[in-house]
Amino acid sequence: MELALSAKIALALALLVAPGHALADAGPDRAATQALVKQCAGKEDFSDPAPPARLHGNTYYVGTCTVSVLLVTSPQGHVLVDAATEKAVPSILANVRALGFDPADIRWIVTSHEHFDHVGGLAALVKATGAKVALSAPAAAVLATGKADPADSQYGDLKAYAIAPVQADRIVKTGSVVRVGPLRLSASLTPGHTTGSTSWTWQSCAGKRCRTVSYIDSISALAAPPYRFSDHLEVAARFRRTFAALANRRCGIIVTPHPSASALFERMLGEQPLAPASACRRYAKAGRERLDALLQKETQ
């Protein structure tokens, strides 16, 4: 009788932690996040490895200490959101395995924007997983060259960073949906930080308990000399259209390409609300204020 009872308990525990099974608490894995924060204390490099942690339901953080990469899972295959740096690829793949998933089951990789810290690892991840790549048209044009876009506001800093060229398997626009089994990741073009900036939204679920996750791309106006936004008002106008669209958006759980930009780890720890109602509006407001301040400084 004792052996039978022990076996039942062991089976129940195994089901709770096995990939693909709903957890009693669908929210962030606090213990794993604490380990992540501890390991990342004082780390600032884009490639510093971080342990994985569940964000919500079937969505997991598998990125580095300073660059977000998310794994969205299903029994029919998975989607990876962003690719970090080439140096970070081994730790990303190790994180996927540590969670109990096979990298070979990643069917699609989608991205935020065409800078080396977010797509530098894309070619290596495609080679390791066999996944297909979905990109916006502007991002696809840049990534096919493996070089920074000369029209990028940060080109002066980025031109030193070449990456392995990548060919898009699919071009997405606002409203495009990447599907894998029950997964539906919806694209929204949010240009500004780059011309190819793309944000993604999906339902993260544990059983029938689902919440919206919005991976909102960077909207910070950054320039490397000699670039001046006051000389490129069409780019500033593009930013403002993105700010306006985001201000009216209900993000649910917001995630940004750099976790610090949206206090992601603090929210995963429960120190702040996981899904604040005004998250997208506040994010857009901060971006607008940064752009306004930069334009004012340039014209003084």
Phi, psi and omega in degrees: 000316180295322179294320180296316180296317180298320180297320179295318179296316180299319179296318180298317180294321179298320180294327181292326185257352183289143177302139176091351179261140181292135176269154179302320176252112184279357184278192184299148174278101186295318182296317179295322179292322176300319177295322178297310182297320179297314181293330185268359182304123178078002181271133182231352181288145181298337187254003181300121184296145175229146176289158182281160177205141176289130175274307177194135173051243182260025178241127187232145173273122180231017184274204182260186180295332186234356182230125183283139166219129181245145174247122178249122193247156172203161178298337182268359181136172189233165174236135175256132181252110183076166192224358179053209183266164177298322180296334183277349186303314179303321180288327177297313180296321178296322179294319178300315180293321181298331178281353179095013181251155180261122178306333180293346178269002175284116185269324182225149168238126176245157188228165177268292180213165193271055172247150188302331182284348179244340180230005179299331180268004188298311182299318180293324178290322176298316180296321184284332187250336187078011182290156172268162185239131175248125184224155168290159181301314179296320179295319180299319181296320180288314185291336177294336181271335184076009182236159177294151179284120179302338180274355181293139181296340179254018185304324181303328177268326188278339187297342179279350186250099174271149176230163178294129180299149179225137176260134178286138172272339180208138174260129182247156173224178178302128181099346177293146181233127174265125186244135169218113184053235179278354183284138177223103178257117185262132182268146170223125177284124182231063186293152180158290177302319166220168178289335183262010183306133183223137175248157186225143180226141177204171175262122176261126191231146166234104189066234180263003180268112185234148173222152178283132171246131178240114176267097187263124185294164178302140177232025181274134177274106181236139182224140173252133180308142010265015185294137175225128179295333178293343174267356182224064184295339177293329177287319176299320178295324178296317175304313185295326176295321178293317178303315182296319180293319182289326182298333181260011185261142174262107190280332191070236177272109181274137173229141181238157183302330169250117187302330181294336182292340179231021179050043186298312184294322177298321179288324177293333177279349182088008179284338176223160178302138181293322184228071179298138186300328185259020189302310183292322179297317179292322178297316179295321180297317179296320178295318180296317181294324178294316179297315180300317181294321180293317179297319179297318180295321182292332186260001179284000000 
